[in-house]
Amino acid sequence: MEIFESNAREYGKGLKKLEPNDLNNSRIINLEKIDEKSERTVMKIYSSYRISVLSGESDNTLSGDLNDLNDLNDIFLKIVKG
């Protein structure tokens, strides 16, 4: 929801409502812009993380591996900056 909050309207008692066009103006990454090498890197990191969570070896965060976080950050920053 955080991704969309900047575009949502807020009504009484904190009700937040998204209109169809709010989604069009949301700040999300266009996944079609990811090149094949970056896609493989993201999938490798995700797969490794998922396996560690399912096996109970993870605390459900990526914070344990700063290299993975830095790699993901670099990939997504490159896409955002165009």
VOBA-1610 file (N, C-alpha, C; in pm, whole numbers, padded with zeros to 5 digits, always signed):
BEGIN
Met+00082-00120+00000Met+00000+00000+00000Met+00086+00126+00000Glu+00206+00120+00060Glu+00290+00239+00066Glu+00318+00296-00073Ile+00333+00209-00171Ile+00362+00254-00306Ile+00250+00343-00358Phe+00128+00312-00321Phe+00013+00383-00375Phe-00034+00499-00288Glu+00010+00507-00164Glu-00044+00606-00071Glu-00031+00749-00119Ser+00076+00780-00190Ser+00094+00918-00235Ser-00013+00958-00336Asn-00078+00861-00398Asn-00181+00890-00497Asn-00323+00868-00446Ala-00337+00809-00327Ala-00470+00776-00276Ala-00538+00900-00217Arg-00670+00899-00224Arg-00748+01004-00160Arg-00783+00956-00020Glu-00788+01048+00074Glu-00823+01010+00211Glu-00957+01073+00247Tyr-01045+00989+00298Tyr-01178+01033+00338Tyr-01189+01026+00490Gly-01307+01046+00543Gly-01329+01046+00687Gly-01276+00924+00758Lys-01229+00945+00879Lys-01177+00839+00966Lys-01060+00763+00904Gly-00983+00829+00818Gly-00862+00769+00763Gly-00882+00671+00649Leu-01005+00662+00597Leu-01030+00573+00484Leu-00952+00621+00362Lys-00871+00534+00306Lys-00794+00569+00186Lys-00856+00496+00068Lys-00878+00570-00039Lys-00943+00512-00155Lys-00857+00536-00278Leu-00837+00430-00353Leu-00764+00440-00479Leu-00863+00442-00594Glu-00843+00535-00682Glu-00923+00542-00804Glu-00844+00470-00914Pro-00912+00425-01020Pro-00840+00353-01126Pro-00718+00429-01180Asn-00730+00558-01199Asn-00618+00635-01253Asn-00505+00652-01151Asp-00536+00639-01021Asp-00431+00647-00919Asp-00326+00538-00941Leu-00370+00422-00983Leu-00276+00313-01011Leu-00186+00348-01129Asn-00242+00416-01229Asn-00162+00454-01345Asn-00052+00554-01310Asn-00073+00633-01206Asn+00024+00735-01167Asn+00112+00692-01051Ser+00102+00567-01009Ser+00181+00519-00896Ser+00326+00501-00935Arg+00411+00514-00835Arg+00555+00502-00858Arg+00598+00357-00838Ile+00591+00280-00945Ile+00638+00143-00941Ile+00731+00120-01059Ile+00811+00018-01049Ile+00908-00012-01154Ile+00841-00089-01266Asn+00870-00048-01389Asn+00823-00120-01506Asn+00913-00242-01523Leu+00862-00359-01488Leu+00942-00480-01491Leu+00986-00519-01632Glu+00921-00465-01733Glu+00963-00493-01870Glu+01097-00428-01903Lys+01142-00334-01821Lys+01269-00264-01843Lys+01389-00341-01790Ile+01367-00451-01720Ile+01478-00528-01663Ile+01543-00611-01773Asp+01675-00595-01789Asp+01746-00675-01889Asp+01762-00818-01837Glu+01799-00909-01928Glu+01804-01051-01893Glu+01902-01081-01781Lys+02018-01018-01784Lys+02118-01042-01679Lys+02065-00999-01543Ser+02003-00882-01537Ser+01947-00833-01412Ser+01832-00921-01365Glu+01751-00967-01459Glu+01640-01056-01424Glu+01693-01185-01361Arg+01798-01241-01419Arg+01857-01363-01362Arg+01910-01337-01221Thr+01973-01220-01201Thr+02025-01186-01069Thr+01912-01174-00968Val+01805-01104-01004Val+01691-01088-00914Val+01630-01224-00881Met+01613-01308-00981Met+01553-01439-00959Met+01643-01527-00872Lys+01774-01519-00891Lys+01868-01596-00810Lys+01860-01553-00664Ile+01858-01423-00640Ile+01849-01371-00503Ile+01715-01412-00441Tyr+01606-01396-00517Tyr+01474-01433-00466Tyr+01469-01582-00432Ser+01519-01665-00522Ser+01516-01810-00501Ser+01594-01849-00376Ser+01712-01792-00361Ser+01794-01821-00244Ser+01724-01776-00116Tyr+01666-01658-00119Tyr+01593-01605-00004Tyr+01473-01694+00030Arg+01398-01732-00072Arg+01278-01815-00052Arg+01315-01949+00011Ile+01421-02011-00040Ile+01465-02139+00016Ile+01505-02123+00162Ser+01575-02014+00195Ser+01617-01994+00334Ser+01496-01971+00426Val+01394-01903+00376Val+01274-01881+00457Val+01199-02011+00477Leu+01180-02087+00370Leu+01105-02212+00379Leu+01175-02315+00466Ser+01308-02310+00470Ser+01383-02406+00551Ser+01400-02358+00696Gly+01351-02237+00725Gly+01361-02184+00860Gly+01496-02125+00893Glu+01581-02106+00793Glu+01716-02052+00816Glu+01720-01900+00812Ser+01609-01836+00783Ser+01607-01691+00766Ser+01516-01626+00869Asp+01544-01498+00896Asp+01455-01422+00983Asp+01352-01344+00901Asn+01332-01386+00775Asn+01236-01325+00682Asn+01276-01186+00635Thr+01404-01152+00643Thr+01453-01027+00587Thr+01575-01056+00501Leu+01604-00966+00411Leu+01725-00979+00330Leu+01844-00911+00397Ser+01824-00856+00514Ser+01929-00775+00576Ser+02054-00855+00607Gly+02043-00986+00611Gly+02160-01068+00641Gly+02264-01066+00531Asp+02225-01037+00410Asp+02320-01037+00300Asp+02319-00901+00231Leu+02410-00816+00274Leu+02415-00681+00218Leu+02453-00681+00071Asn+02529-00780+00027Asn+02564-00788-00115Asn+02438-00804-00200Asp+02347-00891-00155Asp+02222-00909-00229Asp+02140-00781-00229Leu+02131-00716-00115Leu+02056-00590-00108Leu+02117-00485-00199Asn+02247-00475-00197Asn+02315-00378-00284Asn+02293-00409-00431Asp+02299-00539-00466Asp+02275-00578-00606Asp+02134-00540-00649Leu+02035-00571-00565Leu+01896-00536-00598Leu+01879-00385-00608Asn+01937-00313-00516Asn+01928-00167-00518Asn+01988-00111-00647Asp+02105-00161-00685Asp+02169-00114-00808Asp+02083-00141-00931Ile+02025-00261-00937Ile+01941-00298-01051Ile+01820-00206-01061Phe+01750-00186-00949Phe+01628-00107-00953Phe+01656+00042-00969Leu+01766+00091-00915Leu+01802+00231-00937Leu+01833+00257-01084Lys+01900+00162-01147Lys+01932+00176-01289Lys+01804+00187-01372Ile+01704+00109-01336Ile+01577+00111-01409Ile+01504+00243-01384Val+01499+00286-01259Val+01428+00409-01224Val+01491+00531-01291Lys+01622+00533-01297Lys+01692+00647-01356Lys+01688+00645-01508Gly+01647+00533-01563Gly+01626+00526-01707Gly+01746+00493-01784
//
